[in-house]
Amino acid sequence: MIQATSKVRIDGTDGQQFELDYELIPATGQLSPRPLLVFLHEGLGSISMWRDYPQRLCRAIGCEGLVYSRPGYGRSTPRPLDQPLRPDFMHVQAYSILPTLFEALGIDAQARKPWLFGHSDGGSIALLYAARYPDALSGALVLAPHLFVEAISVSSIETARLAYEQTDLKAKLAKHHEDVESAFRGWNDIWRSPQFRDWNIEPEVAQVRCPLLAVQGVNDEYGTMAQIERIVELAPQAE
């Protein structure tokens, strides 16, 4: 069973402290030492949005797991609505928040070298971490990651805004986020903002050297195979 969620207090890049909600999944296999698989959720994700997938995956491959909700999501400290996300928010998560979380939990990434499993925005965060900390990672699995902003992404995110305001989407998301406005507006506003149109992490992805598995659904409404094709061009070791 996945253990009950816990809270850990960490320092942000602006000097403010906040709490992250996290779960540790114990290993059940025979591997020794057991690898650690860290799950990085998508733009509207949280611990509970993963449902039991992290538990089932870790059990299947015999590894330990770490699942957490980023600031503003799930039961982690909400992001104030008057403090919008900046275009570099995924860089901040990869370069500062994730390493700080490891330190707070006593995880020596240099010695243990975890694996990262990221979905959508979480996939981009995984790629950025892999580029910045090549000696503190065994590999990464990225599902529907973003390297650049596509028109299909912006269009679908605008559609999501309308659904949030006009349908029961808000009520559904409220089951997974303590402050649903913080979670939704943070993600939706930055992705629709004009200053985010030029966001691009291709230079960083070109520096990724670890084993890399990249997955993209051909009918994904938030991104196309162009993202995966570019990953393969920049990181030839990718599958």
C-alpha positions as CSV (number, residue, x, y, z in Angstrom):
1,M,0.0,0.0,0.0
2,I,1.1,3.6,-0.6
3,Q,1.8,5.2,2.7
4,A,-0.3,8.0,4.0
5,T,0.8,11.4,2.7
6,S,3.2,13.5,4.6
7,K,4.3,17.1,4.6
8,V,7.8,18.5,4.4
9,R,8.7,22.2,4.7
10,I,11.2,23.6,2.2
11,D,12.6,27.0,1.3
12,G,11.6,28.6,-2.1
13,T,13.8,30.6,-4.4
14,D,12.3,33.8,-3.1
15,G,13.1,33.0,0.5
16,Q,9.5,32.0,1.4
17,Q,8.9,28.7,3.0
18,F,6.1,26.3,1.9
19,E,5.1,22.7,2.5
20,L,5.1,20.0,-0.1
21,D,2.7,17.0,0.2
22,Y,4.5,13.7,-0.6
23,E,4.2,9.9,-0.4
24,L,6.9,7.3,-0.2
25,I,6.2,3.9,-1.8
26,P,8.2,1.1,-0.3
27,A,9.9,-1.5,-2.5
28,T,8.5,-5.0,-2.6
29,G,10.9,-6.6,-5.1
30,Q,14.3,-8.3,-4.6
31,L,16.6,-5.7,-6.2
32,S,19.4,-4.5,-4.0
33,P,20.0,-1.6,-3.8
34,R,16.5,-0.7,-4.8
35,P,16.3,2.1,-7.3
36,L,14.1,5.2,-6.5
37,L,11.5,6.3,-9.1
38,V,10.3,9.9,-8.7
39,F,7.0,10.9,-10.2
40,L,6.5,14.4,-11.6
41,H,2.9,15.3,-12.3
42,E,1.3,17.2,-15.2
43,G,0.1,20.8,-15.2
44,L,-3.2,20.0,-13.4
45,G,-1.8,17.0,-11.5
46,S,-1.3,16.1,-7.9
47,I,-0.6,13.0,-5.8
48,S,-4.2,11.8,-6.0
49,M,-4.5,12.5,-9.7
50,W,-2.0,9.7,-10.3
51,R,-4.5,7.3,-8.6
52,D,-2.7,4.0,-7.9
53,Y,-0.4,4.1,-11.0
54,P,2.8,4.8,-9.1
55,Q,2.1,2.0,-6.6
56,R,1.4,-0.5,-9.4
57,L,4.5,0.5,-11.4
58,C,6.8,0.4,-8.5
59,R,5.4,-3.0,-7.4
60,A,5.9,-4.3,-11.0
61,I,9.5,-3.4,-11.2
62,G,10.5,-3.7,-7.6
63,C,11.6,-0.2,-6.9
64,E,10.9,2.5,-4.3
65,G,8.8,5.5,-5.3
66,L,8.4,9.2,-4.4
67,V,5.3,11.0,-5.4
68,Y,4.7,14.7,-4.5
69,S,2.5,17.6,-5.4
70,R,4.3,20.7,-6.6
71,P,3.6,24.1,-4.8
72,G,0.1,25.2,-5.7
73,Y,-1.2,21.7,-6.3
74,G,-2.9,18.9,-4.3
75,R,-2.4,19.5,-0.6
76,S,0.9,21.4,-1.0
77,T,1.0,25.1,-0.1
78,P,-1.3,27.0,-2.5
79,R,0.2,29.7,-4.8
80,P,-1.3,33.1,-4.1
81,L,-3.5,34.2,-7.0
82,D,-1.8,37.6,-7.0
83,Q,1.5,35.9,-7.7
84,P,1.3,34.4,-11.2
85,L,3.7,31.8,-12.5
86,R,6.6,33.1,-14.5
87,P,7.7,31.6,-17.9
88,D,10.7,29.9,-16.1
89,F,8.5,28.1,-13.6
90,M,9.5,24.7,-14.9
91,H,13.2,25.6,-14.6
92,V,12.6,26.7,-11.0
93,Q,11.0,23.3,-10.3
94,A,13.9,21.4,-11.9
95,Y,16.8,23.4,-10.7
96,S,15.7,24.4,-7.2
97,I,12.5,22.7,-5.8
98,L,13.3,19.1,-6.7
99,P,16.9,19.2,-5.4
100,T,15.7,20.9,-2.2
101,L,13.0,18.3,-1.7
102,F,15.6,15.5,-2.0
103,E,17.7,17.3,0.6
104,A,14.8,17.8,2.9
105,L,13.9,14.1,2.7
106,G,17.5,12.9,3.2
107,I,17.9,11.6,-0.4
108,D,21.5,11.8,-1.6
109,A,20.8,12.1,-5.4
110,Q,24.5,12.0,-6.2
111,A,25.0,8.7,-4.4
112,R,21.6,7.1,-5.2
113,K,20.9,8.5,-8.7
114,P,17.1,8.2,-8.9
115,W,15.0,7.8,-12.0
116,L,12.5,10.4,-13.0
117,F,9.0,9.7,-14.4
118,G,7.4,12.9,-15.7
119,H,4.1,13.6,-17.5
120,S,3.6,16.7,-19.6
121,D,4.9,19.7,-17.6
122,G,6.5,17.1,-15.3
123,G,8.2,15.6,-18.3
124,S,9.7,18.9,-19.2
125,I,10.9,19.3,-15.6
126,A,12.5,15.9,-15.8
127,L,14.4,16.9,-18.9
128,L,15.6,20.1,-17.3
129,Y,16.8,18.3,-14.2
130,A,18.6,15.7,-16.4
131,A,20.4,18.5,-18.2
132,R,21.4,20.4,-15.1
133,Y,22.3,17.4,-12.8
134,P,23.8,14.7,-15.1
135,D,25.7,13.1,-12.2
136,A,22.6,12.9,-10.0
137,L,20.3,10.8,-12.2
138,S,20.1,7.3,-13.6
139,G,17.6,8.1,-16.4
140,A,14.3,9.6,-17.2
141,L,11.0,8.5,-18.6
142,V,9.0,11.4,-20.1
143,L,5.3,11.2,-21.2
144,A,4.1,13.9,-23.5
145,P,6.8,16.4,-22.5
146,H,7.0,19.9,-24.0
147,L,10.2,21.3,-25.5
148,F,8.4,24.3,-27.1
149,V,5.0,25.8,-27.3
150,E,2.7,24.4,-30.0
151,A,-0.5,26.1,-31.3
152,I,-2.5,22.9,-30.4
153,S,-1.4,23.3,-26.8
154,V,-2.5,26.9,-26.5
155,S,-5.8,26.1,-28.2
156,S,-6.6,23.1,-25.9
157,I,-5.6,25.1,-22.8
158,E,-8.0,27.8,-23.9
159,T,-10.7,25.1,-24.3
160,A,-9.9,23.9,-20.8
161,R,-10.4,27.4,-19.4
162,L,-13.9,27.5,-20.9
163,A,-14.7,24.1,-19.5
164,Y,-13.5,25.1,-16.1
165,E,-15.7,28.2,-16.1
166,Q,-18.8,26.6,-17.8
167,T,-18.9,22.9,-16.8
168,D,-18.3,20.7,-13.8
169,L,-14.6,20.5,-14.5
170,K,-13.9,22.8,-11.5
171,A,-15.8,20.5,-9.2
172,K,-13.9,17.5,-10.5
173,L,-10.5,19.1,-10.0
174,A,-11.5,20.3,-6.5
175,K,-11.4,16.7,-5.4
176,H,-7.7,16.6,-6.0
177,H,-6.6,20.2,-5.0
178,E,-7.0,21.9,-1.7
179,D,-7.1,25.3,-3.6
180,V,-8.4,24.5,-7.0
181,E,-8.2,28.1,-8.2
182,S,-4.5,28.2,-7.4
183,A,-3.9,25.0,-9.3
184,F,-6.0,25.8,-12.3
185,R,-5.3,29.5,-12.8
186,G,-1.5,29.1,-12.3
187,W,-1.2,26.5,-15.1
188,N,-3.8,27.9,-17.4
189,D,-2.8,31.6,-17.2
190,I,0.9,31.1,-17.8
191,W,0.4,28.7,-20.8
192,R,-2.0,31.2,-22.4
193,S,0.1,34.3,-21.7
194,P,1.9,36.0,-24.7
195,Q,5.2,36.0,-22.8
196,F,5.2,32.2,-22.7
197,R,4.9,31.8,-26.5
198,D,8.7,31.8,-26.9
199,W,9.4,29.4,-24.1
200,N,11.8,26.7,-25.3
201,I,14.1,24.2,-23.7
202,E,15.7,22.7,-26.8
203,P,19.2,24.0,-25.7
204,E,18.8,22.2,-22.4
205,V,17.6,19.0,-23.9
206,A,20.6,18.9,-26.1
207,Q,22.7,18.5,-22.9
208,V,20.8,15.4,-21.7
209,R,23.1,12.4,-21.6
210,C,21.3,9.9,-19.4
211,P,19.1,7.0,-20.7
212,L,15.9,8.5,-21.9
213,L,12.5,7.0,-22.9
214,A,10.1,9.5,-24.5
215,V,6.4,8.7,-25.1
216,Q,3.8,10.6,-27.0
217,G,0.2,9.8,-27.9
218,V,-0.6,10.6,-31.5
219,N,-4.1,11.8,-30.6
220,D,-2.9,13.9,-27.7
221,E,-4.8,17.2,-27.7
222,Y,-2.0,19.0,-25.9
223,G,1.0,18.1,-28.0
224,T,2.2,16.4,-31.2
225,M,4.9,13.9,-32.2
226,A,7.0,17.0,-33.2
227,Q,8.1,17.1,-29.5
228,I,9.4,13.5,-29.5
229,E,11.0,13.9,-32.9
230,R,12.9,16.9,-31.6
231,I,14.0,15.0,-28.5
232,V,15.5,12.2,-30.7
233,E,17.4,14.8,-32.8
234,L,18.8,16.5,-29.7
235,A,19.4,13.4,-27.6
236,P,20.2,10.5,-29.9
237,Q,20.3,8.0,-27.0
238,A,16.5,8.5,-26.5
239,E,14.1,5.8,-27.3
